[in-house]
Amino acid sequence: MSEPEIVRTTDAEQLAQSAAARLAKLIVSAEAAEREFHLVLTGGGVGIKTLAALRDEAKASGMKWSHVHLWWGDERFLPEGDPERNETQACEALIDDIDIPAHNVHPMPSSDGTDNHDAVRGATKYSAALSVAARGRGPVPEFDVCLLGVGPDAHVASLFPGLPGVHEDEAAAIAVHDAPKPPPTRISLALPSIRSARQVWLLASGEGKAEAVRLGVAGGSVDEAPVAGARGAEKTVFWVDGAAASKL
């Protein structure tokens, strides 16, 4: 796994703008190379700010989206359109304002899906969709960038300290039950899926994230700090503002 790179910014706004600018360049480069670009989205305050900044970058540059596929690192298992769903927030911040083919957007299943699945079935369904997109080259497509927020408790995606999901190494996506923050039922990529990404970007803003960032950069037990296991195959970048970097 790659060693962490740290990008320090003054505040959450600059963090979002800087990350979005670099991400836009990678998306444009993939178009120039005539290849698909697979991006894993995150939620959270600074994550959604980054998506909104990416929308603005795209509008300013006329960036194309036909080669981009959007996935999610995790999702709250709630009805479609619920304001707490990462998908809903991403649509408002980015997706509704860009010209991306509908079949290139791959949301995680909702709790009111047409097949009335539960979270376990939803995770299985998402794993299957990832496998199809990988076209026989593995359990997931080659993610170019996986965006992740960092929780104050050092969780990433919906992989929380002490829960068994941090050790899942077979399924690409898993159901999460009894999450310590609401809602308790979620779907998440497993750590091997996250680590398959070329680049993993961890976004953290605020003093409350400082200890989690320290643990993530230092590495260590994923039982205590799942963020320590979030590493990209080629690059791992911690995007942090001054407060979140205060313990580095």
TIKOL-606617 format. One record per residue (C-alpha): x, y negated, z negated. Coordinates in steps of 0.25 Angstrom, whole numbers, plus 5000, padded with zeros to 4 digits. Last residue first. Example, Ala and Ser with C-alpha at 12.3 -4.5 7.8 and 13.67 -1.06 7.14 Angstrom:
BEGIN
[atom [5055,5004,4971]]
[atom [5049,5018,4969]]
***
This chain:
BEGIN
[atom [5002,4937,4949]]
[atom [4993,4934,4937]]
[atom [4988,4920,4943]]
[atom [4985,4926,4957]]
[atom [4970,4925,4955]]
[atom [4970,4911,4950]]
[atom [4979,4906,4961]]
[atom [4971,4912,4972]]
[atom [4973,4927,4977]]
[atom [4974,4934,4990]]
[atom [4980,4947,4987]]
[atom [4985,4954,5000]]
[atom [4988,4968,5002]]
[atom [4995,4972,5016]]
[atom [4997,4984,5024]]
[atom [4989,4995,5018]]
[atom [4982,4986,5010]]
[atom [4981,4987,4995]]
[atom [4970,4988,4985]]
[atom [4974,4997,4974]]
[atom [4978,4987,4964]]
[atom [4964,4980,4966]]
[atom [4958,4993,4959]]
[atom [4964,4988,4946]]
[atom [4963,4997,4934]]
[atom [4960,5010,4941]]
[atom [4968,5005,4953]]
[atom [4980,5006,4944]]
[atom [4992,4997,4949]]
[atom [4995,4986,4959]]
[atom [5002,4973,4954]]
[atom [4994,4965,4965]]
[atom [4981,4971,4961]]
[atom [4983,4970,4946]]
[atom [4987,4955,4947]]
[atom [4975,4952,4956]]
[atom [4966,4958,4946]]
[atom [4973,4950,4935]]
[atom [4970,4937,4943]]
[atom [4956,4940,4947]]
[atom [4949,4932,4936]]
[atom [4959,4920,4939]]
[atom [4952,4918,4953]]
[atom [4953,4923,4967]]
[atom [4956,4936,4972]]
[atom [4956,4942,4987]]
[atom [4963,4955,4989]]
[atom [4967,4958,5004]]
[atom [4970,4972,5008]]
[atom [4977,4973,5022]]
[atom [4978,4985,5031]]
[atom [4966,4991,5024]]
[atom [4968,5006,5020]]
[atom [4970,5002,5005]]
[atom [4955,4997,5005]]
[atom [4950,5011,5010]]
[atom [4959,5018,5000]]
[atom [4954,5009,4989]]
[atom [4939,5013,4991]]
[atom [4930,5004,4998]]
[atom [4919,5000,4989]]
[atom [4904,5002,4988]]
[atom [4896,4996,4976]]
[atom [4887,5000,4964]]
[atom [4889,4992,4951]]
[atom [4884,4979,4956]]
[atom [4890,4972,4948]]
[atom [4903,4973,4942]]
[atom [4909,4985,4935]]
[atom [4906,4994,4946]]
[atom [4898,5006,4941]]
[atom [4897,5013,4955]]
[atom [4906,5011,4967]]
[atom [4903,5019,4980]]
[atom [4915,5021,4989]]
[atom [4921,5018,5002]]
[atom [4933,5025,5010]]
[atom [4930,5038,5002]]
[atom [4942,5046,4999]]
[atom [4951,5039,4989]]
[atom [4943,5034,4978]]
[atom [4951,5030,4966]]
[atom [4946,5016,4964]]
[atom [4932,5021,4965]]
[atom [4933,5028,4952]]
[atom [4930,5015,4944]]
[atom [4940,5010,4934]]
[atom [4944,4997,4940]]
[atom [4934,4993,4951]]
[atom [4934,4997,4966]]
[atom [4923,4988,4972]]
[atom [4932,4981,4982]]
[atom [4943,4977,4972]]
[atom [4943,4978,4957]]
[atom [4954,4971,4949]]
[atom [4944,4968,4937]]
[atom [4944,4953,4942]]
[atom [4940,4959,4955]]
[atom [4948,4957,4968]]
[atom [4942,4955,4981]]
[atom [4946,4963,4993]]
[atom [4948,4961,5008]]
[atom [4952,4973,5016]]
[atom [4960,4968,5029]]
[atom [4963,4976,5041]]
[atom [4955,4988,5037]]
[atom [4959,5000,5045]]
[atom [4945,5008,5046]]
[atom [4942,5017,5034]]
[atom [4942,5032,5032]]
[atom [4953,5034,5042]]
[atom [4957,5033,5057]]
[atom [4945,5040,5062]]
[atom [4938,5028,5067]]
[atom [4940,5020,5055]]
[atom [4926,5013,5057]]
[atom [4920,5026,5056]]
[atom [4927,5029,5043]]
[atom [4923,5015,5037]]
[atom [4908,5018,5040]]
[atom [4909,5031,5033]]
[atom [4915,5025,5021]]
[atom [4904,5015,5021]]
[atom [4893,5026,5022]]
[atom [4900,5033,5010]]
[atom [4900,5021,5002]]
[atom [4886,5019,5005]]
[atom [4883,5033,5001]]
[atom [4890,5031,4988]]
[atom [4883,5017,4986]]
[atom [4869,5023,4988]]
[atom [4862,5025,5001]]
[atom [4848,5021,5005]]
[atom [4851,5024,5020]]
[atom [4846,5010,5024]]
[atom [4856,5003,5014]]
[atom [4850,4996,5002]]
[atom [4862,4998,4993]]
[atom [4871,4992,5004]]
[atom [4882,4999,5012]]
[atom [4895,4992,5014]]
[atom [4896,4982,5026]]
[atom [4903,4985,5039]]
[atom [4903,4973,5048]]
[atom [4908,4977,5062]]
[atom [4895,4982,5067]]
[atom [4889,4968,5065]]
[atom [4899,4962,5075]]
[atom [4906,4950,5069]]
[atom [4903,4936,5073]]
[atom [4905,4929,5060]]
[atom [4896,4921,5051]]
[atom [4887,4932,5045]]
[atom [4900,4940,5041]]
[atom [4907,4929,5033]]
[atom [4903,4923,5020]]
[atom [4888,4927,5021]]
[atom [4891,4941,5027]]
[atom [4902,4943,5017]]
[atom [4893,4940,5005]]
[atom [4882,4950,5010]]
[atom [4893,4961,5012]]
[atom [4899,4959,4999]]
[atom [4885,4962,4993]]
[atom [4881,4953,4981]]
[atom [4871,4945,4990]]
[atom [4863,4957,4993]]
[atom [4861,4958,5008]]
[atom [4861,4973,5008]]
[atom [4857,4979,4995]]
[atom [4868,4981,4985]]
[atom [4880,4991,4983]]
[atom [4891,4980,4981]]
[atom [4901,4981,4992]]
[atom [4916,4985,4994]]
[atom [4927,4983,5003]]
[atom [4918,4979,5015]]
[atom [4920,4980,5030]]
[atom [4921,4970,5041]]
[atom [4925,4974,5055]]
[atom [4932,4964,5064]]
[atom [4934,4965,5079]]
[atom [4922,4957,5083]]
[atom [4925,4946,5073]]
[atom [4932,4935,5081]]
[atom [4938,4923,5075]]
[atom [4933,4910,5080]]
[atom [4944,4903,5072]]
[atom [4936,4893,5063]]
[atom [4924,4903,5062]]
[atom [4933,4914,5058]]
[atom [4940,4906,5048]]
[atom [4927,4902,5042]]
[atom [4922,4916,5041]]
[atom [4935,4920,5035]]
[atom [4934,4910,5024]]
[atom [4920,4915,5021]]
[atom [4926,4929,5020]]
[atom [4937,4924,5011]]
[atom [4926,4917,5002]]
[atom [4919,4931,5001]]
[atom [4931,4937,4996]]
[atom [4934,4926,4986]]
[atom [4921,4928,4979]]
[atom [4919,4943,4980]]
[atom [4917,4951,4993]]
[atom [4927,4959,5001]]
[atom [4928,4962,5016]]
[atom [4936,4973,5023]]
[atom [4941,4969,5037]]
[atom [4943,4978,5048]]
[atom [4949,4971,5061]]
[atom [4947,4978,5074]]
[atom [4958,4977,5085]]
[atom [4960,4969,5097]]
[atom [4974,4963,5092]]
[atom [4969,4949,5094]]
[atom [4956,4953,5086]]
[atom [4965,4959,5075]]
[atom [4973,4946,5074]]
[atom [4960,4938,5073]]
[atom [4956,4946,5061]]
[atom [4970,4945,5054]]
[atom [4970,4930,5056]]
[atom [4956,4929,5050]]
[atom [4961,4937,5038]]
[atom [4972,4927,5036]]
[atom [4963,4915,5036]]
[atom [4953,4922,5027]]
[atom [4963,4925,5017]]
[atom [4968,4911,5016]]
[atom [4954,4905,5016]]
[atom [4949,4914,5005]]
[atom [4961,4912,4996]]
[atom [4960,4897,4999]]
[atom [4946,4897,4994]]
[atom [4949,4906,4982]]
[atom [4960,4897,4977]]
[atom [4974,4893,4978]]
[atom [4979,4905,4986]]
[atom [4989,4916,4984]]
[atom [4992,4927,4994]]
[atom [4998,4939,4987]]
[atom [5003,4951,4995]]
[atom [5001,4965,4989]]
[atom [5010,4976,4992]]
[atom [5004,4986,5003]]
[atom [5000,5000,5000]]
***
